[in-house]
Amino acid sequence: MWRRFRKPSHSLAIGSSSTRRFFAMKVARSGTTLPMRWLTCAVLLAATTASGTAEAQVCSVAIPRAPEEVRIEIETWVRAEPRCSVELEIRVVPTEGGYYLLARDRQGRVRERIVPNAQSAGVLVASWVADDSVIQELDVPPPSVQLVPAGPGERFEVMPPGAVAPVVTRPAPSRWVTVGGLAQLGDQARGLRVDADLATYGNWTFGGELIGAMTTMELLDVSPTTGAWEYGYMHTRDLQLLAAVSHTSTFGRWHLRIGAALGATHTSATGQLEFMAITASRWFPGGEVSLLVDREIGTNWAFTFGPTATAYSQTFEINDGSRLVPLERHETQVLAFAGLRHRL
């Protein structure tokens, strides 16, 4: 028997050789012989079980989104559950028939359910955290577009099961034709304005404008011969042909358009300065800026209004019979515009 139990493969080697012989003799007398590798496996199994048990005791429930009454119920039931053994992130969205719960654990598994009330939500979450092994891992197909908040506080929606997320498509920009009237408060200026959109690019629109306006103004000048003040009047008719560009911001059925236009202006002037008749006409550079607000009416119509501004810097030469007299016109007309638009 000594020769049988002195083999190193069947004895536990701890300390000196005398210790090994003593332990082997004790095992032989007891009649129970365990190989060393069995004891090693038992130690490793115990360590693994202890580690798994400690890891399973981790409990964490985060609720980044939920109605307040549901949040309170979930927190109450989770605190009362002594077997919490999972980390979950819970989102609760009110839906038809109750509340939609979406839970995700740290392994990425998704659990979802619709419950009728807040108390049911608390009971359900408590059962999830008590033993996540009874929760079936759901095979949720990835959405076509994933909405991820860019930073804290940004809102994003969680859709209930079976609901189809609407696909947001940007409508193609529309082209419009606009016709309306111009008027200057406190002055005798009025006119007609027509514009048409020829092309669009995103929120930008390119087109043309045709503006006709009439203005009556008083004249005051000093006579070059007598030095006395001379009084008179002048009527002007302005016809503007302009190329325009505008940017449109849309707010539902409301639109805000900021536009600018450049082109040519033909001005005809008639009037009287003391005893001298005024008759002149010329082409000048022209331009306009505008800030217009549109409100859609129905499908293809809209009402529009807002201010427009046009600057004039013109010089006419009037023949008084003996010489050419320069007549200058420098002004900025701010007119109120209102009209109708039709979608092409």
Phi and psi restraints in degrees (value plus and minus 20) as a CYANA .aco file:
   2 TRP   PHI     -80.4   -40.4
   2 TRP   PSI     -63.1   -23.1
   3 ARG   PHI     -86.6   -46.6
   3 ARG   PSI     -52.2   -12.2
   4 ARG   PHI     -88.6   -48.6
   4 ARG   PSI     -61.6   -21.6
   5 PHE   PHI    -114.1   -74.1
   5 PHE   PSI     -19.1    20.9
   6 ARG   PHI    -107.4   -67.4
   6 ARG   PSI     -21.4    18.6
   7 LYS   PHI     -90.5   -50.5
   7 LYS   PSI     113.5   153.5
   8 PRO   PHI     -80.3   -40.3
   8 PRO   PSI     -49.1    -9.1
   9 SER   PHI     -90.2   -50.2
   9 SER   PSI     -36.0     4.0
  10 HIS   PHI    -136.6   -96.6
  10 HIS   PSI      -2.6    37.4
  11 SER   PHI    -154.7  -114.7
  11 SER   PSI     132.6   172.6
  12 LEU   PHI    -109.1   -69.1
  12 LEU   PSI      91.8   131.8
  13 ALA   PHI    -105.9   -65.9
  13 ALA   PSI      80.7   120.7
  14 ILE   PHI    -152.1  -112.1
  14 ILE   PSI     101.5   141.5
  15 GLY   PHI      60.7   100.7
  15 GLY   PSI    -161.3  -121.3
  16 SER   PHI    -103.8   -63.8
  16 SER   PSI     158.2   198.2
  17 SER   PHI     -88.9   -48.9
  17 SER   PSI     -52.3   -12.3
  18 SER   PHI     -83.9   -43.9
  18 SER   PSI     -56.8   -16.8
  19 THR   PHI     -84.4   -44.4
  19 THR   PSI     -60.2   -20.2
  20 ARG   PHI     -83.6   -43.6
  20 ARG   PSI     -60.6   -20.6
  21 ARG   PHI     -87.8   -47.8
  21 ARG   PSI     -58.7   -18.7
  22 PHE   PHI     -85.0   -45.0
  22 PHE   PSI     -63.0   -23.0
  23 PHE   PHI     -87.7   -47.7
  23 PHE   PSI     -58.4   -18.4
  24 ALA   PHI     -84.7   -44.7
  24 ALA   PSI     -57.7   -17.7
  25 MET   PHI     -86.6   -46.6
  25 MET   PSI     -57.8   -17.8
  26 LYS   PHI     -86.4   -46.4
  26 LYS   PSI     -59.9   -19.9
  27 VAL   PHI     -88.1   -48.1
  27 VAL   PSI     -58.5   -18.5
  28 ALA   PHI     -84.6   -44.6
  28 ALA   PSI     -60.0   -20.0
  29 ARG   PHI     -88.8   -48.8
  29 ARG   PSI     -54.2   -14.2
  30 SER   PHI     -94.2   -54.2
  30 SER   PSI     -40.9    -0.9
  31 GLY   PHI      63.4   103.4
  31 GLY   PSI     -13.2    26.8
  32 THR   PHI    -136.6   -96.6
  32 THR   PSI      92.3   132.3
  33 THR   PHI    -134.7   -94.7
  33 THR   PSI      95.6   135.6
  34 LEU   PHI    -133.0   -93.0
  34 LEU   PSI     105.5   145.5
  35 PRO   PHI     -83.5   -43.5
  35 PRO   PSI     135.3   175.3
  36 MET   PHI     -85.7   -45.7
  36 MET   PSI     -55.9   -15.9
  37 ARG   PHI     -87.1   -47.1
  37 ARG   PSI     -48.6    -8.6
  38 TRP   PHI     -86.4   -46.4
  38 TRP   PSI     -61.1   -21.1
  39 LEU   PHI     -84.6   -44.6
  39 LEU   PSI     -59.3   -19.3
  40 THR   PHI     -83.4   -43.4
  40 THR   PSI     -62.4   -22.4
  41 CYS   PHI     -83.0   -43.0
  41 CYS   PSI     -58.4   -18.4
  42 ALA   PHI     -84.7   -44.7
  42 ALA   PSI     -59.7   -19.7
  43 VAL   PHI     -84.9   -44.9
  43 VAL   PSI     -64.6   -24.6
  44 LEU   PHI     -84.4   -44.4
  44 LEU   PSI     -59.3   -19.3
  45 LEU   PHI     -84.2   -44.2
  45 LEU   PSI     -59.5   -19.5
  46 ALA   PHI     -85.6   -45.6
  46 ALA   PSI     -60.6   -20.6
  47 ALA   PHI     -85.9   -45.9
  47 ALA   PSI     -59.9   -19.9
  48 THR   PHI     -85.8   -45.8
  48 THR   PSI     -61.0   -21.0
  49 THR   PHI     -83.9   -43.9
  49 THR   PSI     -61.2   -21.2
  50 ALA   PHI     -84.9   -44.9
  50 ALA   PSI     -59.9   -19.9
  51 SER   PHI     -85.6   -45.6
  51 SER   PSI     -63.8   -23.8
  52 GLY   PHI     -83.5   -43.5
  52 GLY   PSI     -57.3   -17.3
  53 THR   PHI     -85.7   -45.7
  53 THR   PSI     -61.3   -21.3
  54 ALA   PHI     -86.0   -46.0
  54 ALA   PSI     -57.2   -17.2
  55 GLU   PHI     -89.9   -49.9
  55 GLU   PSI     -55.0   -15.0
  56 ALA   PHI     -89.2   -49.2
  56 ALA   PSI     -37.7     2.3
  57 GLN   PHI     -99.2   -59.2
  57 GLN   PSI     -24.5    15.5
  58 VAL   PHI     -88.2   -48.2
  58 VAL   PSI     108.2   148.2
  59 CYS   PHI    -153.6  -113.6
  59 CYS   PSI     101.5   141.5
  60 SER   PHI    -172.7  -132.7
  60 SER   PSI     105.8   145.8
  61 VAL   PHI    -147.0  -107.0
  61 VAL   PSI      94.9   134.9
  62 ALA   PHI    -127.3   -87.3
  62 ALA   PSI     116.3   156.3
  63 ILE   PHI    -144.3  -104.3
  63 ILE   PSI      62.0   102.0
  64 PRO   PHI     -90.6   -50.6
  64 PRO   PSI     -42.6    -2.6
  65 ARG   PHI    -168.4  -128.4
  65 ARG   PSI     105.4   145.4
  66 ALA   PHI    -194.5  -154.5
  66 ALA   PSI     129.0   169.0
  67 PRO   PHI     -79.9   -39.9
  67 PRO   PSI     130.5   170.5
  68 GLU   PHI     -80.9   -40.9
  68 GLU   PSI     -61.8   -21.8
  69 GLU   PHI     -87.5   -47.5
  69 GLU   PSI     -53.5   -13.5
  70 VAL   PHI     -92.4   -52.4
  70 VAL   PSI     -59.3   -19.3
  71 ARG   PHI     -79.0   -39.0
  71 ARG   PSI     -63.8   -23.8
  72 ILE   PHI     -83.8   -43.8
  72 ILE   PSI     -63.3   -23.3
  73 GLU   PHI     -83.5   -43.5
  73 GLU   PSI     -63.2   -23.2
  74 ILE   PHI     -83.5   -43.5
  74 ILE   PSI     -66.3   -26.3
  75 GLU   PHI     -82.5   -42.5
  75 GLU   PSI     -57.3   -17.3
  76 THR   PHI     -85.8   -45.8
  76 THR   PSI     -65.9   -25.9
  77 TRP   PHI     -90.9   -50.9
  77 TRP   PSI     -54.7   -14.7
  78 VAL   PHI     -88.5   -48.5
  78 VAL   PSI     -60.8   -20.8
  79 ARG   PHI     -83.5   -43.5
  79 ARG   PSI     -51.2   -11.2
  80 ALA   PHI    -102.9   -62.9
  80 ALA   PSI     -26.0    14.0
  81 GLU   PHI    -112.8   -72.8
  81 GLU   PSI      93.6   133.6
  82 PRO   PHI     -99.9   -59.9
  82 PRO   PSI     -31.0     9.0
  83 ARG   PHI    -123.7   -83.7
  83 ARG   PSI       8.4    48.4
  84 CYS   PHI     -81.8   -41.8
  84 CYS   PSI     102.3   142.3
  85 SER   PHI    -163.4  -123.4
  85 SER   PSI      11.2    51.2
  86 VAL   PHI    -172.5  -132.5
  86 VAL   PSI     135.6   175.6
  87 GLU   PHI    -124.8   -84.8
  87 GLU   PSI     103.7   143.7
  88 LEU   PHI    -151.7  -111.7
  88 LEU   PSI     129.4   169.4
  89 GLU   PHI    -136.7   -96.7
  89 GLU   PSI     100.8   140.8
  90 ILE   PHI    -131.1   -91.1
  90 ILE   PSI     112.1   152.1
  91 ARG   PHI    -144.9  -104.9
  91 ARG   PSI     113.8   153.8
  92 VAL   PHI    -144.3  -104.3
  92 VAL   PSI     107.1   147.1
  93 VAL   PHI    -144.2  -104.2
  93 VAL   PSI     106.0   146.0
  94 PRO   PHI     -81.2   -41.2
  94 PRO   PSI     116.5   156.5
  95 THR   PHI    -165.6  -125.6
  95 THR   PSI     156.7   196.7
  96 GLU   PHI     -86.7   -46.7
  96 GLU   PSI     103.4   143.4
  97 GLY   PHI      73.9   113.9
  97 GLY   PSI     -16.0    24.0
  98 GLY   PHI     123.1   163.1
  98 GLY   PSI    -147.5  -107.5
  99 TYR   PHI    -151.4  -111.4
  99 TYR   PSI     119.5   159.5
 100 TYR   PHI    -119.3   -79.3
 100 TYR   PSI     103.1   143.1
 101 LEU   PHI    -125.8   -85.8
 101 LEU   PSI     111.9   151.9
 102 LEU   PHI    -146.4  -106.4
 102 LEU   PSI      99.7   139.7
 103 ALA   PHI    -141.8  -101.8
 103 ALA   PSI     122.6   162.6
 104 ARG   PHI    -156.4  -116.4
 104 ARG   PSI     108.3   148.3
 105 ASP   PHI    -114.6   -74.6
 105 ASP   PSI     159.0   199.0
 106 ARG   PHI     -93.3   -53.3
 106 ARG   PSI     -32.7     7.3
 107 GLN   PHI    -105.5   -65.5
 107 GLN   PSI     -23.2    16.8
 108 GLY   PHI      71.2   111.2
 108 GLY   PSI     -16.8    23.2
 109 ARG   PHI     -93.6   -53.6
 109 ARG   PSI     122.6   162.6
 110 VAL   PHI    -132.9   -92.9
 110 VAL   PSI     113.2   153.2
 111 ARG   PHI    -145.9  -105.9
 111 ARG   PSI     119.5   159.5
 112 GLU   PHI    -165.8  -125.8
 112 GLU   PSI     129.6   169.6
 113 ARG   PHI    -183.8  -143.8
 113 ARG   PSI     131.3   171.3
 114 ILE   PHI    -128.5   -88.5
 114 ILE   PSI     107.9   147.9
 115 VAL   PHI    -141.5  -101.5
 115 VAL   PSI     135.3   175.3
 116 PRO   PHI     -98.7   -58.7
 116 PRO   PSI     -47.2    -7.2
 117 ASN   PHI    -170.0  -130.0
 117 ASN   PSI     158.7   198.7
 118 ALA   PHI     -87.9   -47.9
 118 ALA   PSI     -59.4   -19.4
 119 GLN   PHI     -83.4   -43.4
 119 GLN   PSI     -60.3   -20.3
 120 SER   PHI     -82.9   -42.9
 120 SER   PSI     -54.9   -14.9
 121 ALA   PHI     -84.4   -44.4
 121 ALA   PSI     -61.6   -21.6
 122 GLY   PHI     -84.6   -44.6
 122 GLY   PSI     -62.5   -22.5
 123 VAL   PHI     -83.9   -43.9
 123 VAL   PSI     -61.3   -21.3
 124 LEU   PHI     -84.7   -44.7
 124 LEU   PSI     -65.3   -25.3
 125 VAL   PHI     -85.1   -45.1
 125 VAL   PSI     -58.1   -18.1
 126 ALA   PHI     -81.5   -41.5
 126 ALA   PSI     -58.0   -18.0
 127 SER   PHI     -89.9   -49.9
 127 SER   PSI     -52.9   -12.9
 128 TRP   PHI     -85.5   -45.5
 128 TRP   PSI     -65.7   -25.7
 129 VAL   PHI     -95.4   -55.4
 129 VAL   PSI     -40.9    -0.9
 130 ALA   PHI     -90.6   -50.6
 130 ALA   PSI     -62.4   -22.4
 131 ASP   PHI    -176.4  -136.4
 131 ASP   PSI      77.5   117.5
 132 ASP   PHI     -94.5   -54.5
 132 ASP   PSI     -24.8    15.2
 133 SER   PHI     -91.9   -51.9
 133 SER   PSI     -40.3    -0.3
 134 VAL   PHI    -107.4   -67.4
 134 VAL   PSI     -24.8    15.2
 135 ILE   PHI    -110.5   -70.5
 135 ILE   PSI     102.4   142.4
 136 GLN   PHI     -97.0   -57.0
 136 GLN   PSI     114.2   154.2
 137 GLU   PHI     -92.7   -52.7
 137 GLU   PSI     106.3   146.3
 138 LEU   PHI    -111.3   -71.3
 138 LEU   PSI     120.8   160.8
 139 ASP   PHI    -113.3   -73.3
 139 ASP   PSI      69.6   109.6
 140 VAL   PHI    -115.5   -75.5
 140 VAL   PSI     100.3   140.3
 141 PRO   PHI     -86.8   -46.8
 141 PRO   PSI     124.4   164.4
 142 PRO   PHI     -88.0   -48.0
 142 PRO   PSI     120.3   160.3
 143 PRO   PHI     -89.0   -49.0
 143 PRO   PSI     137.2   177.2
 144 SER   PHI     -88.5   -48.5
 144 SER   PSI     -53.1   -13.1
 145 VAL   PHI    -150.5  -110.5
 145 VAL   PSI     102.5   142.5
 146 GLN   PHI    -117.5   -77.5
 146 GLN   PSI     104.2   144.2
 147 LEU   PHI    -116.2   -76.2
 147 LEU   PSI      96.2   136.2
 148 VAL   PHI    -140.7  -100.7
 148 VAL   PSI     106.2   146.2
 149 PRO   PHI     -82.8   -42.8
 149 PRO   PSI     114.9   154.9
 150 ALA   PHI     -94.1   -54.1
 150 ALA   PSI     -43.3    -3.3
 151 GLY   PHI    -185.2  -145.2
 151 GLY   PSI     156.5   196.5
 152 PRO   PHI     -81.4   -41.4
 152 PRO   PSI     118.5   158.5
 153 GLY   PHI      71.8   111.8
 153 GLY   PSI     -32.3     7.7
 154 GLU   PHI     -95.4   -55.4
 154 GLU   PSI     116.3   156.3
 155 ARG   PHI    -108.0   -68.0
 155 ARG   PSI     123.6   163.6
 156 PHE   PHI    -169.7  -129.7
 156 PHE   PSI     134.7   174.7
 157 GLU   PHI    -124.0   -84.0
 157 GLU   PSI     124.8   164.8
 158 VAL   PHI    -130.5   -90.5
 158 VAL   PSI     103.3   143.3
 159 MET   PHI    -106.8   -66.8
 159 MET   PSI     118.2   158.2
 160 PRO   PHI     -84.3   -44.3
 160 PRO   PSI     139.6   179.6
 161 PRO   PHI     -83.5   -43.5
 161 PRO   PSI     119.6   159.6
 162 GLY   PHI      69.0   109.0
 162 GLY   PSI     -36.5     3.5
 163 ALA   PHI    -103.6   -63.6
 163 ALA   PSI     123.3   163.3
 164 VAL   PHI    -122.3   -82.3
 164 VAL   PSI     102.6   142.6
 165 ALA   PHI     -87.0   -47.0
 165 ALA   PSI     111.6   151.6
 166 PRO   PHI     -87.1   -47.1
 166 PRO   PSI     118.8   158.8
 167 VAL   PHI    -107.7   -67.7
 167 VAL   PSI      95.7   135.7
 168 VAL   PHI    -102.8   -62.8
 168 VAL   PSI      95.6   135.6
 169 THR   PHI    -138.0   -98.0
 169 THR   PSI     116.2   156.2
 170 ARG   PHI    -101.5   -61.5
 170 ARG   PSI     101.5   141.5
 171 PRO   PHI     -84.5   -44.5
 171 PRO   PSI     130.7   170.7
 172 ALA   PHI     -85.5   -45.5
 172 ALA   PSI     119.1   159.1
 173 PRO   PHI     -79.2   -39.2
 173 PRO   PSI     120.8   160.8
 174 SER   PHI    -115.3   -75.3
 174 SER   PSI     134.0   174.0
 175 ARG   PHI    -129.0   -89.0
 175 ARG   PSI     121.2   161.2
 176 TRP   PHI    -149.3  -109.3
 176 TRP   PSI     137.2   177.2
 177 VAL   PHI    -138.2   -98.2
 177 VAL   PSI     110.8   150.8
 178 THR   PHI    -142.6  -102.6
 178 THR   PSI     114.9   154.9
 179 VAL   PHI    -153.5  -113.5
 179 VAL   PSI     111.7   151.7
 180 GLY   PHI    -185.0  -145.0
 180 GLY   PSI     156.1   196.1
 181 GLY   PHI    -127.0   -87.0
 181 GLY   PSI     134.4   174.4
 182 LEU   PHI    -137.9   -97.9
 182 LEU   PSI     122.5   162.5
 183 ALA   PHI    -171.8  -131.8
 183 ALA   PSI     123.5   163.5
 184 GLN   PHI    -131.9   -91.9
 184 GLN   PSI     100.7   140.7
 185 LEU   PHI     -89.8   -49.8
 185 LEU   PSI     114.4   154.4
 186 GLY   PHI      59.3    99.3
 186 GLY   PSI     -13.8    26.2
 187 ASP   PHI    -163.8  -123.8
 187 ASP   PSI     149.9   189.9
 188 GLN   PHI    -121.1   -81.1
 188 GLN   PSI      39.4    79.4
 189 ALA   PHI    -144.0  -104.0
 189 ALA   PSI     113.1   153.1
 190 ARG   PHI    -174.9  -134.9
 190 ARG   PSI     142.5   182.5
 191 GLY   PHI    -194.9  -154.9
 191 GLY   PSI    -192.7  -152.7
 192 LEU   PHI    -150.4  -110.4
 192 LEU   PSI     118.9   158.9
 193 ARG   PHI    -151.3  -111.3
 193 ARG   PSI     109.2   149.2
 194 VAL   PHI    -148.9  -108.9
 194 VAL   PSI     111.6   151.6
 195 ASP   PHI    -158.1  -118.1
 195 ASP   PSI     133.9   173.9
 196 ALA   PHI    -158.8  -118.8
 196 ALA   PSI     116.9   156.9
 197 ASP   PHI    -105.6   -65.6
 197 ASP   PSI     106.0   146.0
 198 LEU   PHI    -121.5   -81.5
 198 LEU   PSI     -51.0   -11.0
 199 ALA   PHI    -173.4  -133.4
 199 ALA   PSI     134.5   174.5
 200 THR   PHI    -152.0  -112.0
 200 THR   PSI     131.0   171.0
 201 TYR   PHI    -166.2  -126.2
 201 TYR   PSI      82.9   122.9
 202 GLY   PHI      43.9    83.9
 202 GLY   PSI    -144.9  -104.9
 203 ASN   PHI    -112.2   -72.2
 203 ASN   PSI     -14.5    25.5
 204 TRP   PHI    -119.1   -79.1
 204 TRP   PSI     122.5   162.5
 205 THR   PHI    -149.0  -109.0
 205 THR   PSI     117.4   157.4
 206 PHE   PHI    -141.7  -101.7
 206 PHE   PSI     113.4   153.4
 207 GLY   PHI    -183.8  -143.8
 207 GLY   PSI    -177.5  -137.5
 208 GLY   PHI    -155.8  -115.8
 208 GLY   PSI     137.8   177.8
 209 GLU   PHI    -152.3  -112.3
 209 GLU   PSI     124.8   164.8
 210 LEU   PHI    -147.7  -107.7
 210 LEU   PSI      98.1   138.1
 211 ILE   PHI    -145.7  -105.7
 211 ILE   PSI     108.9   148.9
 212 GLY   PHI    -141.1  -101.1
 212 GLY   PSI     110.1   150.1
 213 ALA   PHI    -162.5  -122.5
 213 ALA   PSI     129.1   169.1
 214 MET   PHI    -144.1  -104.1
 214 MET   PSI     118.7   158.7
 215 THR   PHI    -157.3  -117.3
 215 THR   PSI     118.1   158.1
 216 THR   PHI    -134.7   -94.7
 216 THR   PSI     107.2   147.2
 217 MET   PHI    -155.5  -115.5
 217 MET   PSI     134.9   174.9
 218 GLU   PHI    -112.2   -72.2
 218 GLU   PSI     126.2   166.2
 219 LEU   PHI    -132.8   -92.8
 219 LEU   PSI     123.9   163.9
 220 LEU   PHI    -163.5  -123.5
 220 LEU   PSI     100.3   140.3
 221 ASP   PHI    -165.6  -125.6
 221 ASP   PSI     141.8   181.8
 222 VAL   PHI    -121.3   -81.3
 222 VAL   PSI     109.0   149.0
 223 SER   PHI     -86.0   -46.0
 223 SER   PSI     110.5   150.5
 224 PRO   PHI     -91.7   -51.7
 224 PRO   PSI     -35.7     4.3
 225 THR   PHI    -117.6   -77.6
 225 THR   PSI     -65.4   -25.4
 226 THR   PHI    -119.5   -79.5
 226 THR   PSI     -41.0    -1.0
 227 GLY   PHI      59.7    99.7
 227 GLY   PSI     -16.0    24.0
 228 ALA   PHI    -107.7   -67.7
 228 ALA   PSI     139.5   179.5
 229 TRP   PHI     -95.1   -55.1
 229 TRP   PSI     118.4   158.4
 230 GLU   PHI    -138.2   -98.2
 230 GLU   PSI     116.1   156.1
 231 TYR   PHI    -135.1   -95.1
 231 TYR   PSI     132.1   172.1
 232 GLY   PHI    -191.6  -151.6
 232 GLY   PSI    -185.6  -145.6
 233 TYR   PHI    -166.0  -126.0
 233 TYR   PSI     143.6   183.6
 234 MET   PHI    -171.3  -131.3
 234 MET   PSI     115.2   155.2
 235 HIS   PHI    -124.7   -84.7
 235 HIS   PSI     113.0   153.0
 236 THR   PHI    -140.7  -100.7
 236 THR   PSI     123.3   163.3
 237 ARG   PHI    -143.6  -103.6
 237 ARG   PSI      98.4   138.4
 238 ASP   PHI    -131.6   -91.6
 238 ASP   PSI     110.1   150.1
 239 LEU   PHI    -141.1  -101.1
 239 LEU   PSI      97.9   137.9
 240 GLN   PHI    -132.6   -92.6
 240 GLN   PSI     111.9   151.9
 241 LEU   PHI    -135.5   -95.5
 241 LEU   PSI      93.5   133.5
 242 LEU   PHI    -150.3  -110.3
 242 LEU   PSI     125.9   165.9
 243 ALA   PHI    -117.4   -77.4
 243 ALA   PSI     109.8   149.8
 244 ALA   PHI    -142.6  -102.6
 244 ALA   PSI     130.8   170.8
 245 VAL   PHI    -156.1  -116.1
 245 VAL   PSI     121.5   161.5
 246 SER   PHI    -165.7  -125.7
 246 SER   PSI     135.2   175.2
 247 HIS   PHI    -137.8   -97.8
 247 HIS   PSI     111.6   151.6
 248 THR   PHI    -135.4   -95.4
 248 THR   PSI     109.7   149.7
 249 SER   PHI    -129.6   -89.6
 249 SER   PSI     112.4   152.4
 250 THR   PHI    -129.0   -89.0
 250 THR   PSI     113.2   153.2
 251 PHE   PHI    -151.4  -111.4
 251 PHE   PSI      61.5   101.5
 252 GLY   PHI      49.9    89.9
 252 GLY   PSI    -139.6   -99.6
 253 ARG   PHI    -113.5   -73.5
 253 ARG   PSI     -15.2    24.8
 254 TRP   PHI    -123.0   -83.0
 254 TRP   PSI     126.8   166.8
 255 HIS   PHI    -154.8  -114.8
 255 HIS   PSI     121.1   161.1
 256 LEU   PHI    -137.7   -97.7
 256 LEU   PSI      99.7   139.7
 257 ARG   PHI    -135.7   -95.7
 257 ARG   PSI     107.9   147.9
 258 ILE   PHI    -134.0   -94.0
 258 ILE   PSI     100.4   140.4
 259 GLY   PHI    -151.8  -111.8
 259 GLY   PSI     138.9   178.9
 260 ALA   PHI    -164.1  -124.1
 260 ALA   PSI     127.8   167.8
 261 ALA   PHI    -164.9  -124.9
 261 ALA   PSI     126.5   166.5
 262 LEU   PHI    -154.9  -114.9
 262 LEU   PSI     128.4   168.4
 263 GLY   PHI     155.6   195.6
 263 GLY   PSI    -160.4  -120.4
 264 ALA   PHI    -145.6  -105.6
 264 ALA   PSI     128.3   168.3
 265 THR   PHI    -146.7  -106.7
 265 THR   PSI     107.7   147.7
 266 HIS   PHI    -124.7   -84.7
 266 HIS   PSI     100.7   140.7
 267 THR   PHI    -136.4   -96.4
 267 THR   PSI     109.1   149.1
 268 SER   PHI    -132.5   -92.5
 268 SER   PSI     111.2   151.2
 269 ALA   PHI    -144.7  -104.7
 269 ALA   PSI     113.9   153.9
 270 THR   PHI    -155.2  -115.2
 270 THR   PSI     128.8   168.8
 271 GLY   PHI     151.5   191.5
 271 GLY   PSI    -182.9  -142.9
 272 GLN   PHI    -165.3  -125.3
 272 GLN   PSI     111.7   151.7
 273 LEU   PHI    -145.8  -105.8
 273 LEU   PSI      84.2   124.2
 274 GLU   PHI      34.7    74.7
 274 GLU   PSI    -133.4   -93.4
 275 PHE   PHI    -123.9   -83.9
 275 PHE   PSI      -8.8    31.2
 276 MET   PHI    -124.7   -84.7
 276 MET   PSI     107.7   147.7
 277 ALA   PHI    -101.4   -61.4
 277 ALA   PSI     123.2   163.2
 278 ILE   PHI    -131.7   -91.7
 278 ILE   PSI     102.3   142.3
 279 THR   PHI    -165.0  -125.0
 279 THR   PSI      98.8   138.8
 280 ALA   PHI    -179.2  -139.2
 280 ALA   PSI     134.6   174.6
 281 SER   PHI    -177.0  -137.0
 281 SER   PSI     122.3   162.3
 282 ARG   PHI    -179.8  -139.8
 282 ARG   PSI     142.2   182.2
 283 TRP   PHI    -114.5   -74.5
 283 TRP   PSI     117.7   157.7
 284 PHE   PHI    -154.6  -114.6
 284 PHE   PSI     138.7   178.7
 285 PRO   PHI     -84.5   -44.5
 285 PRO   PSI     128.0   168.0
 286 GLY   PHI    -160.4  -120.4
 286 GLY   PSI     143.7   183.7
 287 GLY   PHI    -188.9  -148.9
 287 GLY   PSI     148.1   188.1
 288 GLU   PHI    -176.0  -136.0
 288 GLU   PSI     127.7   167.7
 289 VAL   PHI    -145.3  -105.3
 289 VAL   PSI     129.9   169.9
 290 SER   PHI    -167.8  -127.8
 290 SER   PSI     134.2   174.2
 291 LEU   PHI    -156.8  -116.8
 291 LEU   PSI      82.2   122.2
 292 LEU   PHI    -139.7   -99.7
 292 LEU   PSI     125.2   165.2
 293 VAL   PHI    -135.0   -95.0
 293 VAL   PSI     110.0   150.0
 294 ASP   PHI    -133.4   -93.4
 294 ASP   PSI     126.7   166.7
 295 ARG   PHI    -151.1  -111.1
 295 ARG   PSI      96.2   136.2
 296 GLU   PHI     -87.8   -47.8
 296 GLU   PSI     119.6   159.6
 297 ILE   PHI    -144.2  -104.2
 297 ILE   PSI      87.6   127.6
 298 GLY   PHI      55.2    95.2
 298 GLY   PSI    -166.7  -126.7
 299 THR   PHI    -114.5   -74.5
 299 THR   PSI     -62.2   -22.2
 300 ASN   PHI    -139.1   -99.1
 300 ASN   PSI     -11.5    28.5
 301 TRP   PHI    -145.3  -105.3
 301 TRP   PSI     135.4   175.4
 302 ALA   PHI    -173.1  -133.1
 302 ALA   PSI     129.8   169.8
 303 PHE   PHI    -121.7   -81.7
 303 PHE   PSI     117.2   157.2
 304 THR   PHI    -152.0  -112.0
 304 THR   PSI     127.7   167.7
 305 PHE   PHI    -178.2  -138.2
 305 PHE   PSI     140.0   180.0
 306 GLY   PHI     132.1   172.1
 306 GLY   PSI     156.5   196.5
 307 PRO   PHI    -109.7   -69.7
 307 PRO   PSI     130.2   170.2
 308 THR   PHI    -149.8  -109.8
 308 THR   PSI     132.9   172.9
 309 ALA   PHI    -155.9  -115.9
 309 ALA   PSI     115.5   155.5
 310 THR   PHI    -153.4  -113.4
 310 THR   PSI     112.4   152.4
 311 ALA   PHI    -124.8   -84.8
 311 ALA   PSI     115.8   155.8
 312 TYR   PHI    -139.2   -99.2
 312 TYR   PSI     113.8   153.8
 313 SER   PHI    -158.7  -118.7
 313 SER   PSI      72.9   112.9
 314 GLN   PHI    -148.9  -108.9
 314 GLN   PSI     127.5   167.5
 315 THR   PHI    -153.8  -113.8
 315 THR   PSI     102.4   142.4
 316 PHE   PHI    -127.4   -87.4
 316 PHE   PSI     134.3   174.3
 317 GLU   PHI    -136.0   -96.0
 317 GLU   PSI      97.5   137.5
 318 ILE   PHI    -129.3   -89.3
 318 ILE   PSI     112.7   152.7
 319 ASN   PHI    -111.5   -71.5
 319 ASN   PSI      95.1   135.1
 320 ASP   PHI    -113.7   -73.7
 320 ASP   PSI      -7.5    32.5
 321 GLY   PHI      86.8   126.8
 321 GLY   PSI     -48.9    -8.9
 322 SER   PHI    -142.5  -102.5
 322 SER   PSI     -41.0    -1.0
 323 ARG   PHI    -179.1  -139.1
 323 ARG   PSI     149.0   189.0
 324 LEU   PHI    -112.9   -72.9
 324 LEU   PSI     103.1   143.1
 325 VAL   PHI    -125.5   -85.5
 325 VAL   PSI     103.2   143.2
 326 PRO   PHI     -95.2   -55.2
 326 PRO   PSI     117.6   157.6
 327 LEU   PHI    -146.8  -106.8
 327 LEU   PSI      99.5   139.5
 328 GLU   PHI    -126.9   -86.9
 328 GLU   PSI     126.8   166.8
 329 ARG   PHI    -152.3  -112.3
 329 ARG   PSI      90.4   130.4
 330 HIS   PHI    -147.7  -107.7
 330 HIS   PSI      90.6   130.6
 331 GLU   PHI    -180.4  -140.4
 331 GLU   PSI     139.6   179.6
 332 THR   PHI    -141.1  -101.1
 332 THR   PSI      98.3   138.3
 333 GLN   PHI    -117.5   -77.5
 333 GLN   PSI     103.8   143.8
 334 VAL   PHI    -127.3   -87.3
 334 VAL   PSI      93.9   133.9
 335 LEU   PHI    -135.3   -95.3
 335 LEU   PSI     127.8   167.8
 336 ALA   PHI    -110.0   -70.0
 336 ALA   PSI     112.3   152.3
 337 PHE   PHI    -138.6   -98.6
 337 PHE   PSI     120.7   160.7
 338 ALA   PHI    -168.4  -128.4
 338 ALA   PSI     118.1   158.1
 339 GLY   PHI    -188.9  -148.9
 339 GLY   PSI    -191.1  -151.1
 340 LEU   PHI    -137.8   -97.8
 340 LEU   PSI     128.8   168.8
 341 ARG   PHI    -142.7  -102.7
 341 ARG   PSI     126.0   166.0
 342 HIS   PHI    -146.8  -106.8
 342 HIS   PSI     109.8   149.8
 343 ARG   PHI     -96.6   -56.6
 343 ARG   PSI     111.8   151.8
